Amino acid sequence: MTFAVPFLGQLRVIASSLASAHMGIDPHVIMQRSRKRKAALARHIAIYLAHVACGMRITDVARAFERDPATIRYACARIEDARDDLYFDQRLTALELQARSAAEGLSAPSHQLGENYDER
């Protein structure tokens, strides 16, 4: 099962807001196609948070961020690799906790939170 589009949008906003605040950029830059280093890193962090911390499936993240699923997998792999840096890992862990807390505060329709949701 997948989440409804409005709920996906809320999870995207949570992840994007945290990532953009962390990187010191405007949240709207994350949805743009900019390849500037700071914007791309913020977008990858937001994508990673949406997938890992908010529990969204790759296909749902792709739809929410208007990207191809391969791009989502690449972004997540890039952030996983960057976690080898202890300082980056600590900052990302803090962002994950914030994202999880915010996502748990949302309420998805109960029929959309089934056992099949864990399929990624």
RAMOMO-V619550 format. One record per run of one state. SS is the DSSP state (H for helix, E for strand, L for the rest). FROM is the first residue (numbers start at 1). TO is the last residue. If there is no record, write none. Layout:
ss=SS from=FROM to=TO
ss=SS from=FROM to=TO
This chain:
ss=L from=1 to=4
ss=H from=5 to=23
ss=L from=24 to=27
ss=H from=28 to=31
ss=L from=32 to=36
ss=H from=37 to=53
ss=L from=54 to=57
ss=H from=58 to=65
ss=L from=66 to=68
ss=H from=69 to=82
ss=L from=83 to=85
ss=H from=86 to=104
ss=L from=105 to=109
ss=H from=110 to=112
ss=L from=113 to=114
ss=H from=115 to=118
ss=L from=119 to=120
